[in-house]
Amino acid sequence: MAHKSGFVNIIGNPNVGKSTLMNAMVGEKLCIVTAKAQTTRHRIMGIVNGEDWQIVYSDTPGILKPVYRLQENMMNFVDSAIGDADIILYVTDTIEKPDKNQEYIDKLSRIAVPVIIVVNKIDVSDQAKVKELMEWWAAKVPAALIISASAKENFGIETILNAVVERLPVSPPWYDKDTFTDRNLRFFASEIIREKILLNYKDEIPYSCQVEVEQFKEGEERYDISAIIYVMRDSQKGILIGKGGSALKRTGTQARIEMEDFFQKKVFLQLLVKVDPDWRESRRELRKFGYED
């Protein structure tokens, strides 16, 4: 049997469960998951292999109307994902209004590659509502396959996998069969820290923060990691650090524990906080953080 391989790009609105679905499909926690919008900022690839197939999944930021340059670049990731996909996995859910961001629904109806629409979070809905939504999507994008699922409860994952494999183009593998992502360890360290910021702080703080891993030293016994958290104002720096450093210490401890589980190695983690008022708008800074070519 000929080998099949392709790029399966996951797109959709914020908070519909794209990253949860990606992690479930790959079987690894590659994407951070929180209840906040804009949790995912980059395109993150996860690679799944079978004997005669390879799927290269790509998680993307949630679709939004950009307000600043960082968000514009995030939407460029989404548009490029639509342009270079072999299969589009569009994720919606049982909570959002289905016609949100109509322009992307129009794109789905015109795109030449196969489209699979996943109606996620059926665990928080009822059968009648799910049936109604699936019929709505079938009418809007007639060529698409509609699948109901609950990524959180791992329901429908095998159905999605089988549908993807069936639609993969004939191709040799794009990556070595023992590769599971295109990202390096530094990236995952920075994402784990950013996840803890999203979970521990409210309001604008998480969206004003960017994490840069300044040092990642791999030793036999442990990894020594030093990271800088950039914020936009001195007041945000104070909130992030907390009284006597307590808030930053809590965030660092949580991040270190998760890193040790992810890397399967002891971790020494040092966090610093710096103010950079223009990082979300500066081309130079965004390039440094991997948001611009």
C-alpha positions as CSV (number, residue, x, y, z in Angstrom):
1,M,0.0,0.0,0.0
2,A,1.3,3.5,-0.9
3,H,2.4,5.7,2.0
4,K,0.1,8.7,2.8
5,S,1.2,11.9,4.4
6,G,-0.1,15.4,4.8
7,F,-0.5,18.6,6.7
8,V,-3.8,18.8,8.7
9,N,-4.3,22.3,9.9
10,I,-6.6,23.1,12.8
11,I,-8.5,26.4,12.7
12,G,-11.5,27.9,14.5
13,N,-12.6,30.7,16.9
14,P,-11.1,31.2,20.3
15,N,-12.1,28.8,23.2
16,V,-13.7,26.1,21.0
17,G,-11.2,23.5,22.1
18,K,-8.6,23.5,19.2
19,S,-5.6,22.9,21.4
20,T,-7.4,20.3,23.5
21,L,-8.3,18.5,20.3
22,M,-4.7,18.8,19.0
23,N,-3.3,17.3,22.3
24,A,-5.8,14.5,22.1
25,M,-5.0,13.7,18.5
26,V,-1.2,13.7,19.1
27,G,-1.3,12.0,22.5
28,E,1.0,14.6,24.0
29,K,0.4,18.0,25.7
30,L,2.0,20.1,23.0
31,C,-0.4,23.1,23.2
32,I,-1.2,25.0,26.4
33,V,-4.9,24.9,27.3
34,T,-6.7,27.5,29.4
35,A,-10.2,29.0,29.4
36,K,-8.8,32.4,28.2
37,A,-9.0,33.5,24.6
38,Q,-5.7,33.9,22.7
39,T,-4.0,31.2,24.7
40,T,-2.4,29.9,21.4
41,R,-0.2,32.5,19.7
42,H,1.9,30.4,17.4
43,R,1.4,27.6,14.9
44,I,2.4,24.5,16.7
45,M,2.9,21.2,14.9
46,G,2.3,17.7,16.3
47,I,3.2,14.7,14.3
48,V,1.4,11.3,14.4
49,N,2.6,8.2,12.6
50,G,1.1,5.0,11.5
51,E,2.7,2.2,9.6
52,D,1.8,3.6,6.2
53,W,0.8,7.1,7.0
54,Q,1.9,10.3,8.7
55,I,-0.2,13.2,9.9
56,V,1.3,16.6,10.6
57,Y,-1.2,18.5,12.7
58,S,-0.9,22.2,13.1
59,D,-2.7,24.1,15.9
60,T,-3.3,27.8,15.2
61,P,-4.4,30.9,17.1
62,G,-8.2,31.5,17.5
63,I,-9.7,33.7,14.8
64,L,-10.2,37.3,15.9
65,K,-10.3,40.9,14.6
66,P,-6.7,42.2,15.2
67,V,-6.2,45.2,17.4
68,Y,-2.4,45.4,17.6
69,R,0.5,44.0,15.5
70,L,0.9,40.8,17.5
71,Q,-2.7,39.9,16.8
72,E,-2.2,40.7,13.1
73,N,0.7,38.3,13.0
74,M,-1.4,35.6,14.8
75,M,-4.0,35.9,12.1
76,N,-1.3,35.6,9.4
77,F,-0.5,32.2,11.0
78,V,-4.2,31.3,10.5
79,D,-4.3,32.5,6.9
80,S,-1.1,30.6,6.1
81,A,-2.5,27.5,7.6
82,I,-5.5,27.7,5.3
83,G,-3.2,28.2,2.3
84,D,-0.8,25.3,2.9
85,A,-3.1,22.6,4.2
86,D,-3.8,19.2,2.7
87,I,-6.8,18.9,5.0
88,I,-8.6,21.6,7.1
89,L,-9.9,20.6,10.5
90,Y,-12.3,23.4,11.4
91,V,-13.3,23.3,15.1
92,T,-16.5,24.8,16.4
93,D,-18.5,23.9,19.5
94,T,-22.0,23.6,21.0
95,I,-21.6,27.0,22.8
96,E,-20.6,29.6,20.3
97,K,-22.8,31.1,17.6
98,P,-22.0,29.1,14.5
99,D,-22.0,32.1,12.1
100,K,-19.3,33.9,14.1
101,N,-16.6,35.2,11.7
102,Q,-18.6,34.5,8.5
103,E,-15.7,35.3,6.2
104,Y,-13.9,32.1,7.3
105,I,-17.0,30.0,6.8
106,D,-17.2,31.4,3.3
107,K,-13.5,30.4,2.8
108,L,-14.3,26.8,3.9
109,S,-17.1,26.5,1.3
110,R,-14.6,27.6,-1.5
111,I,-11.5,25.8,-0.5
112,A,-10.2,23.0,-2.8
113,V,-8.8,20.7,-0.1
114,P,-10.9,18.4,2.1
115,V,-12.6,20.0,5.1
116,I,-13.6,18.2,8.2
117,I,-15.8,20.2,10.6
118,V,-15.7,19.1,14.3
119,V,-18.6,20.1,16.5
120,N,-16.8,20.0,19.8
121,K,-18.0,20.0,23.5
122,I,-21.0,17.8,22.9
123,D,-20.6,16.7,26.6
124,V,-22.1,20.1,27.6
125,S,-25.0,19.9,25.2
126,D,-27.9,17.7,24.3
127,Q,-28.6,15.4,21.3
128,A,-31.2,17.7,19.7
129,K,-28.8,20.8,19.8
130,V,-25.9,18.8,18.4
131,K,-28.1,17.4,15.6
132,E,-29.3,20.9,14.8
133,L,-25.8,22.3,14.7
134,M,-24.5,19.5,12.5
135,E,-27.4,20.1,10.0
136,W,-26.6,23.8,10.0
137,W,-22.9,23.2,9.1
138,A,-23.8,20.6,6.5
139,A,-26.0,23.2,4.8
140,K,-23.3,25.9,5.0
141,V,-20.4,23.8,3.8
142,P,-22.0,20.9,1.8
143,A,-18.7,19.3,0.8
144,A,-17.4,19.0,4.4
145,L,-17.6,16.0,6.6
146,I,-19.3,16.9,9.9
147,I,-18.2,15.1,13.1
148,S,-19.4,15.6,16.6
149,A,-16.9,15.2,19.4
150,S,-15.7,16.0,22.9
151,A,-12.0,16.5,22.9
152,K,-12.0,16.9,26.7
153,E,-13.7,13.5,27.2
154,N,-11.7,11.9,24.3
155,F,-15.0,11.1,22.4
156,G,-14.9,11.1,18.6
157,I,-11.1,11.2,18.4
158,E,-10.8,7.9,16.6
159,T,-13.6,8.9,14.2
160,I,-11.7,12.1,13.3
161,L,-8.4,10.1,13.0
162,N,-9.9,7.6,10.6
163,A,-11.5,10.4,8.5
164,V,-8.2,12.3,8.3
165,V,-6.2,9.2,7.3
166,E,-8.7,8.4,4.6
167,R,-8.3,11.8,3.1
168,L,-4.5,12.1,3.2
169,P,-2.7,12.4,-0.1
170,V,-0.2,9.8,-1.2
171,S,3.2,11.0,-0.1
172,P,6.4,9.8,1.7
173,P,6.6,11.0,5.3
174,W,7.6,14.7,5.8
175,Y,9.4,14.0,9.0
176,D,11.3,11.1,10.6
177,K,8.9,8.6,12.1
178,D,10.2,9.2,15.6
179,T,9.6,12.9,15.5
180,F,6.5,14.2,17.3
181,T,6.8,18.0,16.9
182,D,8.8,20.7,15.1
183,R,9.3,22.7,18.2
184,N,12.4,22.6,20.5
185,L,12.6,22.3,24.3
186,R,13.1,26.1,24.7
187,F,9.7,26.7,23.1
188,F,7.9,24.3,25.4
189,A,9.6,25.8,28.5
190,S,8.4,29.3,27.5
191,E,4.9,28.0,26.7
192,I,4.6,26.2,30.1
193,I,5.6,29.5,31.9
194,R,3.1,31.4,29.8
195,E,0.3,28.9,30.6
196,K,0.9,29.4,34.3
197,I,0.7,33.2,33.8
198,L,-2.6,32.7,32.0
199,L,-3.9,30.6,34.9
200,N,-2.7,32.7,37.8
201,Y,-3.4,36.3,36.6
202,K,-6.5,38.1,35.5
203,D,-7.6,40.9,33.2
204,E,-4.9,42.2,30.8
205,I,-1.8,40.8,32.6
206,P,-1.6,37.5,30.6
207,Y,-2.0,39.4,27.2
208,S,0.6,41.9,28.1
209,C,3.2,39.2,28.8
210,Q,5.7,37.5,26.6
211,V,8.2,34.9,27.8
212,E,11.7,34.5,26.4
213,V,13.9,31.6,27.5
214,E,17.3,33.2,27.9
215,Q,19.3,30.1,28.9
216,F,18.5,26.4,28.5
217,K,21.4,24.3,29.8
218,E,21.0,20.6,29.4
219,G,22.9,18.7,32.1
220,E,22.9,15.0,32.9
221,E,21.1,15.4,36.1
222,R,18.9,18.5,35.4
223,Y,18.0,21.3,33.0
224,D,19.0,24.8,34.2
225,I,16.5,27.3,32.6
226,S,16.5,31.1,32.9
227,A,13.6,33.0,31.4
228,I,12.5,36.6,31.1
229,I,8.9,37.6,31.4
230,Y,8.3,40.9,29.5
231,V,5.4,43.1,30.5
232,M,4.3,46.5,29.1
233,R,4.1,48.7,32.3
234,D,5.7,48.9,35.7
235,S,2.4,48.4,37.4
236,Q,2.0,45.0,35.6
237,K,5.5,44.1,36.7
238,G,4.5,44.7,40.3
239,I,1.3,42.6,39.9
240,L,3.3,39.8,38.3
241,I,5.9,39.7,41.0
242,G,3.4,40.1,43.9
243,K,4.1,41.1,47.5
244,G,7.6,39.9,48.5
245,G,7.8,38.0,45.2
246,S,5.1,35.6,46.3
247,A,3.1,35.6,43.0
248,L,6.1,35.1,40.8
249,K,7.4,32.3,43.1
250,R,4.0,30.5,42.8
251,T,4.1,30.8,39.0
252,G,7.7,29.6,38.9
253,T,7.0,26.6,41.1
254,Q,4.0,25.5,39.1
255,A,6.0,25.9,35.8
256,R,9.0,24.0,37.2
257,I,6.8,21.1,38.3
258,E,5.2,20.8,34.9
259,M,8.5,21.1,33.1
260,E,9.9,18.2,35.2
261,D,6.9,16.1,34.2
262,F,7.2,17.2,30.5
263,F,11.0,16.8,30.2
264,Q,11.3,13.9,32.6
265,K,14.2,15.6,34.2
266,K,14.9,17.8,37.2
267,V,14.7,21.5,36.5
268,F,16.2,24.5,38.1
269,L,14.1,27.5,36.9
270,Q,14.9,31.2,37.3
271,L,12.4,33.9,36.3
272,L,13.0,37.6,35.8
273,V,10.5,40.3,34.9
274,K,11.3,43.2,32.6
275,V,9.3,46.1,31.2
276,D,9.1,46.4,27.4
277,P,6.2,48.8,26.6
278,D,6.3,48.3,22.8
279,W,6.8,44.5,22.4
280,R,3.3,43.8,20.9
281,E,3.8,46.5,18.2
282,S,7.5,46.4,17.5
283,R,8.5,44.4,14.4
284,R,12.0,43.8,15.9
285,E,10.6,42.5,19.1
286,L,8.0,40.3,17.5
287,R,10.7,38.9,15.2
288,K,12.8,38.1,18.2
289,F,9.8,36.2,19.8
290,G,9.1,34.3,16.7
291,Y,6.0,36.1,15.5
292,E,7.5,37.5,12.3
293,D,9.8,36.1,9.7
